[in-house]
Amino acid sequence: MITTISQNQNQIQEMNYHESSKQETVVDVKYQNIIYYMDNKIKKVSQKQNTQIDFVKATSEMGGLNWNYEENFIGFDNLSKHECVQFIRQGQDKWYAEAPIRQGVTWDGYAWCSYSDSKTVTDLIRLFFEEVPWFGMLSWKMRRFKH
């Protein structure tokens, strides 16, 4: 941007074409060390694929989950913070959430579980991707799964 001052001391700004086009085409997407996995009947992403994801794509994938497909799910692993959160969409505005305790090969079957609405789940995911405390967004109950 070029700034000049006229005789009346009014600021006149001219945009440099190169700067303007650069600002419109360069997108700064910050990828944390977060991967996702999902099954939406039409689209499947395995946890073993280690597919990175950002917040915008996460909300898009969640919005597209088909609650009529009984086995739908989506999960996110923050590999840097060793945190995991998973969701099953049960209706247009109804979600089941799960936060496994010590996921991976050391998982001993315990998880925090909760039910919530779309807005609260989206707010939780935003905090998860911002890498700030997110656990307090829901009322969790501990469950033990047999495996």
WOJOFEN-V632897 format. One record per backbone hydrogen bond with DSSP energy under -1.0 kcal/mol. NH is the residue of the N-H (numbers start at 1). CO is the residue of the C=O. E is the energy in kcal/mol with one decimal. If there is no record, write none. Layout:
# WOJOFEN-V632897
nh/co/e
NH/CO/E
NH/CO/E
This chain:
# WOJOFEN-V632897
nh/co/e
2/14/-2.9
4/12/-2.2
6/10/-1.7
9/6/-1.8
12/4/-2.2
14/2/-2.6
20/16/-2.3
21/17/-2.5
22/18/-1.8
23/19/-2.3
24/20/-1.6
25/21/-1.2
26/22/-2.2
29/27/-1.0
34/32/-1.7
35/77/-2.4
36/51/-1.9
37/75/-1.8
38/45/-1.9
39/73/-2.2
40/43/-2.5
42/40/-2.7
45/38/-2.5
49/46/-1.3
50/47/-1.4
53/34/-1.8
58/54/-2.3
59/55/-2.5
60/56/-1.8
61/57/-2.9
62/58/-2.4
63/59/-2.3
64/60/-1.2
65/62/-1.4
69/66/-1.5
72/69/-1.9
73/39/-1.6
74/87/-2.2
75/37/-2.7
76/85/-2.9
77/35/-2.4
78/83/-3.0
79/33/-2.7
82/78/-1.4
83/78/-1.4
85/76/-2.1
86/98/-2.9
87/74/-3.3
88/96/-2.3
90/94/-2.5
91/94/-1.4
95/116/-2.8
96/88/-2.6
97/114/-3.2
98/86/-2.4
99/112/-2.9
101/110/-2.5
107/104/-1.7
111/143/-2.2
112/99/-2.3
113/141/-2.7
114/97/-2.1
116/95/-2.3
121/117/-2.2
122/118/-2.6
123/119/-2.4
124/120/-2.4
125/121/-2.5
126/122/-2.2
127/123/-2.0
128/124/-2.5
129/125/-2.6
130/126/-1.7
132/127/-2.0
137/134/-1.9
138/135/-1.1
141/113/-2.2
143/111/-2.9
145/109/-3.6
